[in-house]
Amino acid sequence: MLGREFWSEEDLSPLTMASETHTDEQDLFRRLQDSSDDASLHFDIGLLLWNKQQEEKAAQHFILSAKLNPKNGESFKYLGHYYRLVSLDTQRALKCYQRAVTINPDDFDSGEPLCDLLDQQGKDTLEVAVCLEASQISPRAFWAFRRLGFLLVHQKKWSEAVQSLQHAIRGYPTCADLWEALGLAYQRLGRFTAAVKSYGRAIELDNKMVFALVESGNISLTLGQFKKGVEQFQQALEILPDCVPAQFGLALGLLSLANDCINLGAYQWGASLLEEASEVARESACSFRNISCIWKLHADIQLAYARCNPWIEEVQQLESNKEAFSASINSWRKTCFLAAGRAKFSYQRALHLSPWQANIYSDIAVTSDLITSLSRNYKQDLSARRQLAEKMSIGALLLEGHNYEFWVALGCLSDHNELNQHALIRGLQLNVSLAVAWGYLGKLYLKVDEKQLARQVFDRARSIDPGLALPWASMSAESYVSKESAPDEAFESCSRAVQIMPLAEFQIGLTKLALLSGHLASSQVFGAIQQAVQHSPHYPESHNLHGLVCEAQKDYKSAATFYRLARHAVSIGSESNQNSHIRDISINLARSLSKAGKAADALQECENLKKEGPLDEEGLQVYAFSLWQHGEYDLALSVAGSLASNLSSMKKASVASSICFISRLVYFICGLDAVISSIIKMPKELFQSSKVSFVMSAINALDGQNRLGLVVSSTRHFLKYQEEISRMQFLIALGKLVKNGSDCLDIRSGIAYLRKALHMFPNCNLMRNLLGYLLLFSEELNNGHVATRCCNMDNPDMSNQEGLKSAYDIHGAGAVACYSTGNNNPKFTFPTCAKKSSSHPRAIKSLQKCIHQKPWNHDARYLLVLNYLQKAREQRFPQHLCRTLNRLIQAALSNELYYKTELDYQYRHFQLLLCASEISLQCGNHTSCITDAKKASQLVLPDNYLFFAHLQLCRLYAMKDDHLNFQKEYARCLELRTDSHIGWICLKLMECQYKLEIDSNAIDSSFEECIKRDGNSWNMWMAVYNLVRGVNLLQKRDLVSAEEFVAHACSLAGFESCLFLCHGAICMELVRQHNSPHFLSRAIKSLTKVHELSLIPVPFASILLAQAEGSLGSKERWDRTLRLEWYNWSQEMRPAEVYFQMHLLARQLNVGLSFKSSTESSQSPHRWVIRAIHMNPSCMRYWRVLQKLME
Amino acid sequence: MKLGGIKSVDNAHDDSVWAVTWAPATATRPPLLLTGSLDETVRLWKSDDLILERTNTGHCLGVASVAAHPLGSIAASSSLDSFVRVFDVDSNATIATLEAPPSEVWQMRFDPKGAILAVAGGGSASINLWNTSTWELVATLSIPRVEGPKPSDKSASKKFVLSVAWSPDGKRLACGSMDGTISVFDAQRNKFLHHLEGHFMPVRSLVYSPYDPRLLFSASDDGNVHMYDAEGKALVGTMSGHASWVLCVDVSPDGAAIATGSSDRTVRLWDLNMRASVQTMSNHTDQVWGVAFRPPGGNDVRSGRLASVSDDKSISLYDYS
């Protein structure tokens, strides 16, 4: 009956139903007719009709279904839907939904509308109850948990909310709102990290969650992660540009970030952040003009800006232009002033909006105080402004009288000491552990000169909060004034204060203390004073101290600039004792100008000063010095004279420095005699200082007659410290060098003195290095090795003492000083200089270390080139070394240093050119070799050195067989002459090698003349020369005379094994040619000597000896000596002949049946020969022997 | 934060070790430690046991600097004779050889993207920038001379550039000189910006904070470590405590600490919040020429590592936590 009308075909036709559904429907109705009380059937039909939007009819079916089966929640749900949406009967809807939920608590579709309805009616408690019930019945009723969670959040029941929300999230893990709500709950519970995580998840799920972004930004700010907070706020603003909380948060975050920067001292950085923040805050405040806290924030930002805005200018441009300086200061001040003004206005707006907020009153008070201090006519409206500040702070107190911070504010801002004290004490009564209040109270007591009280109060403040800057600063100021403790202690406390709070006053104080305690060059002070200048550019003291710090860091030019600025600042300022300040600053200026080498400017300054009044001792010194610099010697002397006349009235410390200054000045202007006579005239009791002692000793050292001997010995009593004494010894040693008055240095006595002194001060590197240098300088045989041994390389001196030789230099130079080539690697050559052992490769490494430490050190680079050349020579100039060396030399040559005209640099240039030439020669590049050598020969140097350039050219032309040029260069060499023995020896060698028919007597006589000059090594050099002569004769096949020369050489230098080897070899050759037994015995004698003398086995000696002994018929000895030869060679260098000799020995064994197991027996003679052939297949002799052996 | 010694290799090289850096991890291997030494070799070490992976030879003088590409596949080493050798970390194949006059190559650094290799130009008072794909010199950033027309003096050698550093965003390039000044350049426009003052002795090492492109740390022979606001030209912090030259500085990947090595033979760890030295390691017996934090990445991301090298020929590895 019910569904009849619906069943017409027309009604169905517009519905887009599949024919199957059709049949389903028809089927359903058919079945309904069969069993009309089937609840589920009614429900199905209801659902069908509901879906076809025939709600009324559907509802009838649902009612029937519900009646028939009251346990079916679904039908109640749809009924609920019907009443709610169609018939708008809320009460019934509620009941139906309630029923549905009770039957099936998991039913989201009825739970949600139920709660919505309750919500609409404002029945919150009922809503909560429903959700609670559902959630308690079924843990899967996630909708209920969710609803409950939101409701609890709404009711601010945070901890319950967290539980519900967590449960709900299990059901809806991707619901961003739930995460957001959870985040909020956590945040309110103070669990910030959990909150941040939840918010983060919400943002991950939905990147438009502004609330989550803003709140996580707020949390970041709370946690002090300002940077992160700022980023989050920026993100939020990208989504929603007008979001006020985000704007507020962003501005606040930037302000906090800026505060961090300012606390570090990065004012410019802070200012730029504040500008950004101010922009954000201003925009926000202007679009929503009625939010008090935004105005307050804007004001806070402006106030911070007014405080931190740094004065940054290109000082060089302001230096000479007072007006520009003044304008720049004014514009800086104006910027700050305007910012403070803006702050004040914004505070007022904020106050206007919420006049009950007491802290804004106190903010205005602080701001007006700042404005007062910034305003130009400081004095005039001081009282009026002060009154304003005082009044406003009282206003704050009237609103919140129990707030101790306002009491402290009043205590600081009021102008009346009594009121201040009262306010601070009230503050302390409210909170006794208020360190700030204690601190200000202390400051107040200091102001009224109650030192005892002040100290007690400060101590209390410090013990409550050691992180408060003020007590530290006051303590240092106090200890500085009272001069009780060392300046170091005051400096320490002040530096702590500055570290805690970079206030300009503290920083200036720190610099002053640094001046007293000698910390002026420390970088902490440099940073502090730089920041102080940025904050108080109008204060002359800051510029002056900046100048002093620069001077301490040896930057005189900028120091002068800052002094000038300080002077401008004084003249702009309105302080009473202007003149005395200007005077002090001008003396500083003159001093730094003269130190910077600008004598004329310094002089100008001094003369200006002099016009205004008599100069004090420092002024006189600077004046005299700059006069001297400027070349006006007479005037300088007269100024020094007036300084001397003041001596008696000076303090002890300045007496010493004045005496030193006068003596030095007189020495430089008038010379030695004048200074000595003036010193003798001075009263002796003035000389009681170590400083004077050094100057006197230095002057006395220059004086050959020792006129100041008495004075010097009396002043030496004032040397106290070990270091001073050792330096004095160093000075005495230097004195010994110059004492004899002649042109050349008296090195021998210097060395002798240093040797003794070093015995007393074995730790003095200064002396060690000087001794090493002198030893190298003396050019004695073997001294090079002694020099390297006496210098200590383990603790290289880090200090940068210009002009003094370092241990590196000595080692590097010592390594190249040895004439004999040879190293400890017998792969390349046989070491002939036993003492040298392994110093050479070490020198190269230590020089590299030195270059690595001081890459600008050209001495080390130069020495490295020389050492490398030595190394290359030892290794017979391998390609890769030559290439490196070439690069090093070319780079060194391109250095502008070597184009200076000083002899020292010219000499190095010369040496480098010769090195370059040698390398080109070894690489076969003759042209560049000749150009380099020619370049070297054209340098302006003493003939003594130039000789070697021509010698090199000689070699080259001789190699190229260019006789004409050779003759020319050879003649030039003879003409130039040299002091160096080795030069003559080389020339002599060349003469015979290239078979020149020249009058060799010229060389002989020159050489003899040359070696006469130094006695000690005469024998050695003569021996070498004789050897060369012998070699020359050998070339001419005159063996007998050669033998004579070499024998002579042996007798002169009886310790040199090489000479004996040479002699032995010549004798053997004579024996072979002339068969005279006379020479045989000589040969044996010499060769045995070789054995005895040489520390390292010398090759050939044994083989020759064996031959000689064999010729005498002593087979046993022959055998033994020959065997030795095998071991004299290192494996890489054994020539074929040695293998061949071993074959002889092995054959001997075969015949003689020896049982000794030795090297030669390890292989058969025939194998030895094969090995010999393998080494040298071109020798027919070996082949023949092999053939014989094979037969 | 704290350092704990993990491993130390004595005689890791035959002579003084001068340079150290980490080659970041690649897909196929964990990070490697690269060291350069006076013995003319560069050695590669596997962390944490410091197993010698390979020894690269080929330099004619001591190796003064090593640098690794941010991707970890390429590295460069330079020696005192001013050859820069660029090589493949895994195969040791030479990729390029860059040549400059001796004394005109000192420290090197790749930019954060790896497109440019910046080489401190030593005596040339400049930084040379090399393109890392063509290996051609793309720019030379010269420090303008402060002194006016005074060609004499040793002014040329005064500005010897020792160290170079890239800001984490790659926009700024700073270099430290022998006279103590630090020069900041705009790396994108190749323009000199300004000097940072405060040191008065050579600045041997520079590093930017990984988080803040404004914060720059410098180590100098005057014994101080400075913290600069490199944009605002302000000295914002000094850390003193070393008894001698500070030779090297590196900042931890989390930006919370720096490590320094010094001629006083110690390695110090500094807490940047407290701005104080929190630990001193004195296991080296000679001056410490290099410290390097391991960059994040690879398998064990969490554990921080610090390596230090010294004149005593040894390498030390520490755990940083």
Chai-1 contact restraints between the chains, C-beta under 6 A:
chainA,res_idxA,chainB,res_idxB,connection_type,confidence,min_distance_angstrom,max_distance_angstrom,comment,restraint_id
A,L264,B,V236,contact,1.0,0.0,6.0,A-B,restraint_1
A,G265,B,V236,contact,1.0,0.0,6.0,A-B,restraint_2
A,A266,B,D229,contact,1.0,0.0,6.0,A-B,restraint_3
A,A266,B,G232,contact,1.0,0.0,6.0,A-B,restraint_4
A,A266,B,A234,contact,1.0,0.0,6.0,A-B,restraint_5
A,A266,B,V236,contact,1.0,0.0,6.0,A-B,restraint_6
A,Q268,B,G232,contact,1.0,0.0,6.0,A-B,restraint_7
A,W269,B,D229,contact,1.0,0.0,6.0,A-B,restraint_8
A,W269,B,G232,contact,1.0,0.0,6.0,A-B,restraint_9
A,S523,B,G198,contact,1.0,0.0,6.0,A-B,restraint_10
A,S523,B,N224,contact,1.0,0.0,6.0,A-B,restraint_11
A,S523,B,T238,contact,1.0,0.0,6.0,A-B,restraint_12
A,Q524,B,T238,contact,1.0,0.0,6.0,A-B,restraint_13
A,F526,B,G198,contact,1.0,0.0,6.0,A-B,restraint_14
A,G527,B,L235,contact,1.0,0.0,6.0,A-B,restraint_15
A,G527,B,T238,contact,1.0,0.0,6.0,A-B,restraint_16
A,Q553,B,F200,contact,1.0,0.0,6.0,A-B,restraint_17
A,Q848,B,L38,contact,1.0,0.0,6.0,A-B,restraint_18
A,Q848,B,L61,contact,1.0,0.0,6.0,A-B,restraint_19
A,Q848,B,G62,contact,1.0,0.0,6.0,A-B,restraint_20
A,Q848,B,L80,contact,1.0,0.0,6.0,A-B,restraint_21
A,I851,B,L80,contact,1.0,0.0,6.0,A-B,restraint_22
A,P855,B,G122,contact,1.0,0.0,6.0,A-B,restraint_23
A,P855,B,F160,contact,1.0,0.0,6.0,A-B,restraint_24
A,W856,B,S157,contact,1.0,0.0,6.0,A-B,restraint_25
A,W856,B,F160,contact,1.0,0.0,6.0,A-B,restraint_26
A,W856,B,M178,contact,1.0,0.0,6.0,A-B,restraint_27
A,T884,B,C60,contact,1.0,0.0,6.0,A-B,restraint_28
A,T884,B,D81,contact,1.0,0.0,6.0,A-B,restraint_29
A,R887,B,D81,contact,1.0,0.0,6.0,A-B,restraint_30
A,R887,B,P102,contact,1.0,0.0,6.0,A-B,restraint_31
A,L888,B,P102,contact,1.0,0.0,6.0,A-B,restraint_32
A,A891,B,P101,contact,1.0,0.0,6.0,A-B,restraint_33
A,A891,B,P102,contact,1.0,0.0,6.0,A-B,restraint_34
